[in-house]
Amino acid sequence: QVQLVESGGGLVQAGGSLTLSCAASGRTFSSNAMGWFRQAPGKEREFVAAITRSGGRTYYPDSVKGRFTISRDNAKNTALLQMNNLKPEDTAVYHCAAARLGAVVFTRVGSYDYWGQGTQVTVSS
């Protein structure tokens, strides 16, 4: 079992930056692929970033590519999402997720086995 807790959300002006953190409990973090998703009110959960268990491969949708960076520290059981040049359309609740399979990046909600409760990110214009 893996438990995930996100932190680092908040209110930021457009063009600003935030770093989200996902702290994982359990002994399997280093074997899990990790992902970040976001969900705005009235919208479906949207893929934001993914990273393999080793950190050797990452993947982003076009909407955040070049602005967001996912990373992980397996020694600290932590995954990070660095977000730069934030836009009002980035406003959402951000969730981290872990997949039992770790060697590939996953972009679909259904590919992940564990989810955090989320942290709110609000970008003002």
Secondary structure per residue as TSV (DSSP state, phi and psi in degrees):
chain	resnum	aa	ss	phi	psi
A	1	Q	-	360.0	138.7
A	2	V	-	-123.0	131.7
A	3	Q	E	-113.3	136.4
A	4	L	E	-122.6	135.8
A	5	V	E	-132.2	120.0
A	6	E	E	-91.4	153.2
A	7	S	E	-153.7	167.5
A	8	G	-	104.1	-4.2
A	9	G	-	-71.0	171.6
A	10	G	E	165.4	-165.7
A	11	L	E	-104.1	130.8
A	12	V	E	-143.0	150.8
A	13	Q	E	-79.3	155.0
A	14	A	T	-55.3	136.8
A	15	G	T	92.2	-10.8
A	16	G	-	-83.4	-175.2
A	17	S	-	-132.8	152.3
A	18	L	E	-144.3	151.4
A	19	T	E	-121.7	120.0
A	20	L	E	-93.0	144.4
A	21	S	E	-121.9	143.3
A	22	C	E	-126.1	111.6
A	23	A	E	-95.8	127.5
A	24	A	E	-111.1	138.3
A	25	S	E	-102.6	162.7
A	26	G	S	103.1	169.0
A	27	R	S	-97.6	0.7
A	28	T	-	-105.9	5.7
A	29	F	G	-54.1	-43.4
A	30	S	G	-68.3	-11.2
A	31	S	G	-102.2	-3.8
A	32	N	S	-96.1	134.2
A	33	A	E	-70.5	147.5
A	34	M	E	-123.1	151.5
A	35	G	E	-145.3	161.4
A	36	W	E	-122.9	137.9
A	37	F	E	-131.5	163.9
A	38	R	E	-138.9	154.1
A	39	Q	E	-141.6	118.6
A	40	A	-	-93.0	157.4
A	41	P	T	-55.8	129.6
A	42	G	T	78.0	5.1
A	43	K	S	-120.3	161.9
A	44	E	-	-75.7	158.5
A	45	R	-	-66.0	133.5
A	46	E	E	-118.3	135.4
A	47	F	E	-68.3	138.3
A	48	V	E	-122.0	-43.1
A	49	A	E	-165.9	154.2
A	50	A	E	-146.8	154.8
A	51	I	E	-147.1	142.4
A	52	T	-	-75.6	171.6
A	53	R	T	-62.0	-32.4
A	54	S	T	-85.3	-15.2
A	55	G	S	84.2	3.2
A	56	G	-	-76.8	-16.5
A	57	R	-	-137.7	136.8
A	58	T	E	-130.0	163.6
A	59	Y	E	-152.5	141.9
A	60	Y	-	-138.7	149.1
A	61	P	-	-76.5	163.1
A	62	D	T	-60.2	-29.1
A	63	S	T	-64.3	-23.6
A	64	V	T	-124.0	-5.8
A	65	K	T	-58.5	133.0
A	66	G	T	88.4	-13.6
A	67	R	T	-113.7	-34.4
A	68	F	E	-107.3	146.0
A	69	T	E	-136.1	124.1
A	70	I	E	-98.0	142.9
A	71	S	E	-149.9	172.1
A	72	R	E	-150.9	153.4
A	73	D	E	-127.6	99.7
A	74	N	T	-66.8	-27.2
A	75	A	T	-68.6	-26.6
A	76	K	T	-106.4	4.4
A	77	N	T	52.3	46.8
A	78	T	E	-134.4	139.0
A	79	A	E	-118.3	143.1
A	80	L	E	-123.1	152.1
A	81	L	E	-130.9	106.2
A	82	Q	E	-87.1	123.6
A	83	M	E	-120.7	119.5
A	84	N	-	-116.3	161.6
A	85	N	S	48.6	51.1
A	86	L	-	-66.2	146.9
A	87	K	-	-120.7	156.2
A	88	P	G	-55.4	-32.4
A	89	E	G	-71.8	-6.4
A	90	D	G	-82.7	-5.7
A	91	T	-	-62.4	124.6
A	92	A	E	-178.9	172.7
A	93	V	E	-88.8	127.3
A	94	Y	E	-103.1	130.3
A	95	H	E	-118.6	139.1
A	96	C	E	-98.1	156.7
A	97	A	E	-145.6	151.6
A	98	A	E	-126.3	140.9
A	99	A	E	-114.5	140.3
A	100	R	S	-60.8	-39.0
A	101	L	-	-79.6	135.4
A	102	G	-	-119.2	-7.5
A	103	A	S	-88.6	-5.3
A	104	V	S	-130.4	164.1
A	105	V	-	-93.3	139.6
A	106	F	-	-116.6	139.2
A	107	T	-	-113.7	-9.4
A	108	R	S	-99.1	143.5
A	109	V	G	-56.5	-42.2
A	110	G	G	-69.3	-10.2
A	111	S	G	-83.4	-10.5
A	112	Y	-	-102.1	144.9
A	113	D	S	-103.6	-24.7
A	114	Y	E	-133.0	144.4
A	115	W	E	-136.5	146.6
A	116	G	-	-89.2	172.4
A	117	Q	-	-77.8	-22.4
A	118	G	-	103.9	157.9
A	119	T	E	-136.4	137.6
A	120	Q	E	-81.6	132.2
A	121	V	E	-120.1	124.2
A	122	T	E	-124.1	124.7
A	123	V	E	-113.3	118.4
A	124	S	E	-93.1	148.3
A	125	S	-	-90.1	360.0
